[in-house]
Each structure stands twice: as C-alpha cells, then as structure tokens.
Amino acid sequence: MLRIITANVNGIRSAVAKGFLAWMLTQEADVVCVQEIKAQAADMSSEMHEPGPYRGYFHYAEKRGYSGVGIYTRRTPDQVVMGLGQAAIDAEGRYLELVFGNLSVVSVYLPSGSSGPDRQAAKFVFMGHFFEKLRELAACGRDVVLCGDWNIAHQEIDLKNWRGNRKNSGFLPEERAWLSRVLNELAWVDVYRALHPTAEGEGYTWWSNRGEAYAKNVGWRIDYQIATRALAARAKAVAIYKTERFSDHAPLIIDYDL
C-alpha cells in the first residue's frame, strides 16, 4: 500500500503548534505533501525538517511569511525538481516534485485570485504554464500524483454556495473549464471524485474563517490528489481528516495499491 497525504497547513509553524506533525507521525503515510508553509529554511525547527522517520524537502517563497510547499518522505528520492522554470512563479515557491523510480509525487499550490485583479491575472498566468507542465508529466510514462491546493472548485457539488460564487475566484467559468481540460484533454484523474462520483458535502477540504462556515459545513473542495490513470485506478480508499483542525484546510488522505 502507498499512503499519500496532502494538507494546506496555512503556516507550518502554526500547524505544528496545533499538533500537525504529532498527528502526521500516527498516520503511517509514505509521503506527506504540504502547502502554504509561510516559512523560510531559517524559520524551520529541526523537527519540521526531519520529523521522526521523515525527511522534508521544501520549495520556499522568496517573500517572508508567504506561500511555499514541501514534501515529507520516508524514502530518499532519486531526483528533486523545484519550480516550473518561470522566475516570477518560482519566486513564490509553488511547485516541488520528488521522483522515486517510476513514481513522481508533486506538491503544488496554485495562486488565489481572491485578493484582486492582479492576483487573478497571476493565477491565469500560472495556470497557462502549469498546463504545459501537466502535459509533459502526462506523457512521461511514470505514475504521477499531484497533491495540493488548486484553489479551484471544479463542479457545483464541490462547494456549498455555488450559486453565489459563480463570479468569484475559485469558481470562475474560466477556471473550471481549465480544470476540465486538465482532466479530459490531458487524461488526469481527480482521485477523490473517481472514488465518490456523486458525493456532496463530505468532500469539502476548506472552510472560510468568516461566520460559522466550518460549523455549518459551508465548504469548498479545492485540495486534490490528481493522478495519472494507471495510478488512479489503484486508489482504494480516501479520507478527509476533520477530528482536529490544524488550519483552515483539512488533510486529504488516499491509499493506493502497489
């Protein structure tokens, strides 16, 4: 079995203080992808770099307290790929890939466009470059899984208040159409949705801190494991961990048969 976890921690230091690493060490995961670590190397404790049997690999943002992704693994990777090769994008620390033989695991954090038109434009630029990377990975011949916060809810069943969000970043028609192209044109598989094709509500992974969104389960499903078809076909179980809250996102856990 291969167990992969992805979690937007919304600040790794905050999440660790809330028990994230302690929880992670109980999960028997092979790989744990994290996003929005909001730290640089100097900010990270030795525990954050190497918790228990894991070693962490990180792509930090240049801006302090911003973005950044990481992957914890029990195995030493054969190769580490950092960034998309685009300076402006890579300065924000949004893409990290570890290669283990025939398997690639990616931790990715797509920009949010909710803060204004400039960031929405940056999100569309990222999506354009990322699409080409996805095309390349789809053709590489390896099993690949892309884990992370994509900041897009794909279908109406992927967020509670879809009617009121049709003109908002994260549920724009252009964003949803782009994700449809990723799945249909490039043949990637949204693993959660493949296992639960009609499920509503329980698949949410993010809740606004405003109001009582979490208590009322007014959520969005924006955290994904998106895999090549052969790997996705071996997915056998999925869970979203909500017993404890380490950030405004919930960890997504998927088990694959090897």
N, C-alpha and C positions, 0 to 999 in steps of 0.2 A: 504493500500500500504506500502511496505517496500522499501525504497530507500537506496542503498549502493553505496558508492563512494570509489574508490581506486586510490591512487596517489603516485608515487615515487617523493618525494619533493627535492631530491638531496641537503639535508641540510635544516632542518626545519627553522633555523633562517633566512637563505637566502630567503626561500619561503615565510615566514611570512612578511619579508620586502618588498616582491613583491606583497603582498596582498592576500596570500593564505587563511588565516583564515577569513579575511573580506569576501572573496568570499564564503568560506565554509558556513558561517553563513546565506547566502542568499539562500542556496540550499535545505533546508528543508529535509536534509538527516537524516536517523535514525542512521546510522553507517558510519564512515569515516575511512578507513584504510590508513595508510601512511607507506612508506618505505624509507630507506636510510636517516634517520633523522640526522645522523652525530652529535650527541649530547649526553651528559650525563645529569642526573637529575639536577645537579647544573647549567647547561647552560640554562635551560628552564625557561622562564618567567612564571609568574602566568597565563598570557593569554594563553601561549602554553600548560600549564597543564589543564586549565579549561576555554576554550573559550565559552562565552555565556552559553547556556544550556547544554553544553557537558562537560564530564569529560574524560580526556585522560589516557590511560593505555599504558605503554611502556616497551619494552624489549631492553635495551641499550647494545651496544657493550662495551667490556672492553677497547678496544683501543679508544682513544680520536679521535673525528672527523671522525668516521668510522661507516658505516652500521647502524643498529638499526631500529626497527619497532615500530609502535604504532597503537592504535585504539581509536578513539573518539566515544563516545556513549551518548545518552540521558538517557538510562536506566542503572541501576546498574546490572552488570552481576551476575549470580548465581555462576560462577566459572571463574577463570583466570588460564590459562595454559601457562607457559612460557618455551619455548625451546623444543627440541626434546629428551632431556635426554642424549645428547652426549656432553661432556665437550668442546671439541675443536670447535664444531659447535656452541654451545650455547654461547660461549665467544664472538661470532661475532654478537649476537643479531638479529637472523633471523626468529624467529617463535613466534607468540603470538596468542593465541586463547581465545576468550571470549564466554562463554556459557550462553544463555538466554533460559531457558526452553528447548524446542525441537529444538532450533536453535543454531548452532555454527558458529561464524564468525572468520576467521583466517586472520591475516596479515602476509605475508611471503615474504622473499626477498632471492631468490636463488643467489649464488655467480656468479660473472662474471669470465670467464676464459680467458678474452682477454689480461690480462697483462702478461701472460706467462704460461709455462707448469705446474708450481707448483700450480697456482691458478686453472688451468683447472682440475688438479688431485683432488684438494679440492672440486671443483664443482661436479665431479663424485662421490666422497665420500658422499657429501651432498645428491645428488640425490638417492643414494642407501638407506640411512637411511630415507629419506623423502618418498620414495616409500612405505616403510613399514608403516609409519605413515598414508599415504593416504589409504592404505589397511585397517588399523584399523578404520579410520574415515568413510570409505565407509560402514563398517559393523556395525556402532554404532547405527543405527536406527533413528538418528536425521537428520534434514535438516542441511546441512553444505555448506558453501561457502568459498572458499579460494581465497583471494584477494591479488594481489601483482605483483611484478616484477619478472617474472620467468626467465628472461634472455635467453629465447629460443623463436625463431620464428618457429612455427610448420610447416607451409606449404609454398610453393612457393608464394602464394598470400599474405603471411604475411610480406613480405619485398620487397622493390623496386628492389634492385640489388641482387636477389637471386643467379644468376649465378656466380657472383664474390665473393660470401660469403660461398660457399659450403665447404670450408676448414677452415672457421673461427668460433671461439667460438660464440655460439648463434644460429648457423645454421649447426652444425656438424651432420652428419647422425646418430651418436650415441645419440645425444641429442634429435633429432626429433623422433627417434624410441622410446626413453624412454617416451616422452610425448604422443606418440600414445598408448603405453601400459597403461599409466595413464587413457586415455580416453576410450580405448577399453577393456582392461583386467579388469580394476577396475570400469568401467562404470561411470566415472566422465563426466561432460558435460562442454565444453567450451561455455559459455553462449553467448558471442558476436557472435561466429561463428554459433551457433544454430539459432540465430535470423537473421543473414546475411550470409548464407552459401557460397555465391559466391562473396561477395563484396571485391574489391581491392582498395587500396589507402586510403579511408576514415577511415579505421580501425587502422591506424598506431598510436602508442602511444609514440614512442621515435624517436628522430632525433639527429644525431651527431652534435656537435658544430662546426665541421670542414666544411669548404667551405660554401655553401649555402643550406645545406641539408633541413632545415626547409622551406625555401622559395621555394625550388623546390619539396618539399614533398618526399624527398628520405628518407623514414622512415622504421621503424620496428614495428610490433605488438608483443610486449613482455610483456605487462601488461594485466593481465587476471582477470576475475572472473570465477572460475571453481567450479561448484556446483554439489551436488547430484541430481539425475534425477528428483525426485519429486519437488524439489525447482526450478531447471532449467526450468521445464515445466510451472512454474508460472511466468517466466520472460516475461515482456510485452513491455518494451522499453529500449533502450540503446542509450547513447550519449557519445561522446568524446569531452571534452571542450577545445577549441583552441582559444577562443576570447582573453584570456590573457595567458601569459606564466609565470608560477611560477617556472619551472625548465626545464630540457631537456626532461621531460616526460609530457604527458597530462593526466589529470584526466579522469577515466573511470566511468561512472555513469549508473547504471542499476536499474530499478524499477521492483519489484516483486509483484504480487497479493498475499495477505494473505488469 
